[in-house]
Amino acid sequence: MASSSETITGLRRQLAASREHLARTTSTLSASLDVPARVRQKVAAHPVKWAVLALAGGVVAARVLPLAMGLVRTAGSRRLVGTLFATVGPLALRAGVNALAARRPDLVESFLGSAPPPPPPA
């Protein structure tokens, strides 16, 4: 039969192993449930892909949703939506390029074939 000191030592080892397992499980679960951090990580890894997806979402929101919801009924209001999109679209694209240029100027330079223009003074 094991002595009481061996039993206590064995229990302490078992307790330490359980704590280690619980810490690993908690860390893994915390990382998988931290959605904002995962999104930031994915956007940082593929900024161009996310910029294109955001632009496509803007196109859908500006063009398709008003038509689908019956908000655009007359030719004049269609023209208004088109004018708004034609105004906001390039501004959003330019803002996206500027944001991308601030983080990854090498990508913008390789895409545009030249260095991006300097940002306007604040």
C-alpha positions in Angstrom: 0.0 0.0 0.0 1.2 3.5 -0.8 2.3 5.7 2.0 0.4 8.9 2.7 3.2 11.1 1.3 3.2 9.2 -2.0 -0.6 9.6 -2.2 -0.4 13.3 -1.5 2.4 13.7 -4.1 0.3 11.8 -6.6 -2.7 13.9 -5.9 -0.7 17.1 -6.3 0.6 15.9 -9.7 -2.9 15.1 -10.7 -4.1 18.5 -9.6 -1.3 20.3 -11.5 -2.1 18.3 -14.6 -5.8 19.2 -14.3 -5.0 22.9 -13.9 -2.8 22.8 -16.9 -5.5 21.1 -19.0 -8.1 23.5 -17.8 -5.9 26.5 -18.6 -5.3 25.2 -22.2 -9.0 24.5 -22.7 -10.0 27.9 -21.4 -7.4 29.6 -23.6 -8.6 27.7 -26.7 -12.2 28.4 -26.0 -11.5 32.1 -25.3 -9.7 32.5 -28.6 -12.5 30.8 -30.6 -15.2 32.9 -29.0 -13.3 36.3 -29.4 -15.0 37.2 -32.7 -13.8 40.8 -33.0 -10.2 39.7 -32.6 -10.6 36.9 -35.2 -12.2 39.4 -37.6 -9.3 41.9 -37.1 -6.8 39.1 -37.7 -8.5 38.0 -40.9 -8.8 41.6 -42.2 -5.2 42.3 -41.4 -4.2 39.1 -43.3 -6.2 39.9 -46.4 -7.1 43.6 -46.6 -7.7 43.8 -50.3 -10.2 40.9 -50.2 -12.1 42.6 -47.4 -12.1 46.0 -49.1 -13.6 44.3 -52.2 -16.2 42.6 -50.1 -17.1 45.8 -48.4 -17.4 47.6 -51.8 -19.6 44.8 -53.1 -21.8 45.0 -49.9 -22.1 48.8 -50.5 -23.2 48.2 -54.1 -25.8 45.7 -53.0 -27.0 48.0 -50.2 -27.2 51.1 -52.6 -28.6 49.4 -55.7 -30.4 46.2 -54.9 -32.0 46.7 -51.5 -33.9 49.9 -52.4 -35.3 48.3 -55.5 -36.2 45.1 -53.6 -37.9 47.0 -50.8 -39.9 49.1 -53.2 -38.2 52.3 -52.2 -37.3 53.3 -55.7 -40.5 53.7 -57.8 -40.0 56.5 -60.3 -37.4 57.2 -62.9 -36.5 60.4 -61.0 -35.9 58.6 -57.8 -33.8 55.9 -59.6 -31.7 58.7 -61.0 -31.3 60.1 -57.5 -30.1 56.7 -56.1 -27.7 56.4 -59.1 -26.4 59.9 -58.5 -25.9 59.2 -54.8 -24.1 56.0 -55.6 -22.0 57.7 -58.2 -21.0 60.3 -55.6 -20.4 58.1 -52.6 -18.9 55.1 -54.5 -15.6 56.8 -55.5 -15.3 58.5 -52.1 -15.6 55.2 -50.4 -13.2 53.6 -52.8 -10.7 56.4 -52.2 -11.1 56.2 -48.5 -10.4 52.4 -48.7 -7.3 52.9 -50.8 -6.0 55.5 -48.4 -6.6 53.2 -45.4 -4.9 50.4 -47.3 -2.0 52.7 -48.3 -1.5 53.6 -44.7 -1.2 50.0 -43.6 0.3 48.3 -46.7 1.9 50.9 -49.1 3.7 48.1 -51.0 0.3 46.5 -52.0 -1.1 49.8 -53.3 2.1 50.6 -55.1 2.2 47.2 -56.8 -1.6 47.4 -57.7 -1.5 51.0 -59.0 2.0 50.8 -60.5 3.2 53.9 -58.6 3.4 55.1 -55.1 0.1 56.3 -53.6 -0.3 60.1 -53.2 0.5 61.5 -49.8 -2.5 62.0 -47.5 -3.9 65.5 -47.3 -2.7 67.6 -44.3 -4.9 67.4 -41.3 
